[in-house]
Structures are given as C-alpha cells and as structure tokens.
Amino acid sequence: MLPRPKNNFWWTVAYVAGLMLVLSELFTVELARAEYADVVLNRLSEANGMRPVIYPHWFHRIRFRCKVCHSELGFQMRAGSNDINMMKLMDGKYCGMCHNNEIAWGLDNCHRCHSGRKGMQTGIRGGHKAGGPGFW
C-alpha cells in the first residue's frame, strides 16, 4: 500500500476513486454480447443455472484451421447439434482439449465462456448459412 500524505484532499479523492475502480473490476462480471459469427450455446446452460456460452468463432478461426475443431475435436458443423456438457469438457473432449490450464486457460474460469445474457437463443449470430451451394 502506498503511503498517503496527510491533509491532502485531492490526493484522497484520487486514491478513493482509484480504489473504487480496482474493486469494481474485481467484483463485477460484464455480460457479453454475441458479435457477428459468434456461436451462442444455450441448450443446456440456463437449464443448469448458468449463463449462455458465447463462443468467439473467428477468434479461434484466425489461429487454427477448420479441421482442428471440426475433425480432430469432433465438433459438427451445425449449431446446436453438438452434445457439449461440462463433464465432457472436464474429460478433455471438445473445448476441454485445449482449455486445460496448459494450452489455454482452464475450465475454472466459468465467466469467460458463460458470459451471455439470459434468454439468448442457441445459434450463430449474423446468419448460419454459408453462401455456397451446400448446407451443413
């Protein structure tokens, strides 16, 4: 803790404001909004007392080829068709393959994924159909 000068009103105001800012960051969890191409997973979340999951698809896509998740980890290419639950993740399946505190942050950071607003519907934000001739 920094020593505080005595009888300095403005220093005290700044100190208290800074302390409030730090405490507000520690004790608040901001609810995220799904952006274009994010995948919202809410088939099981709210039913189990958790907020919906917002999966940032393009954040992962710029780092990995499609086959990493859709072939090697077993994700089907249709929103809502994957039977994902926390037990499978803890067993190292789906997201749990990388989110294990070794490759990426672990599953004990619930708020990082379960950050959606209540009532969000499962699906891809901004559209779920590719522009090509096929339908996944």
QUIKA-V961164 format. One line per field, one symbol per residue. ss: DSSP state (@ for helix, = for strand, . for the rest). phi: phi as a letter, one per 40 degrees, with the letter a starting at -180 (. if undefined). burial: b if it has 16 or more other ideal C-beta (glycine too) atoms within 10 Angstrom, else e. A space follows every 10 residues. Layout:
BEGIN
ss = ???
phi = ???
burial = ???
END
This chain:
BEGIN
ss = ........@@ @@@@@@@@@@ @@@@@@@... ........== =....@@@.. ..===.@@@@ @....@@@@@ @@........ .....@@@@@ ...@@@@.=. ...=.....@ @@@....... ..==...... ......
phi = .ccbccfbdc cccccccccc ccccccbbbc ccbcbdgcbc bacbdccbgb cccbccdccc cccbcdcdcc bccgcccadg ccccaccccc cgcfcccbcb gbcadccccd ccbcbccdgc ccibcghbbc ccccbc
burial = eeeeeeeeee eeeeeeeeee eeeeeeeeee ebebeebbbb bbbebeeeeb bbbbbebeeb eeeeeeeebe eebebeeebb ebebeeeebe eeebbbbbbe eeeeeeeeee ebbbbbeeeb ebbbbeeeee eeeeee
END
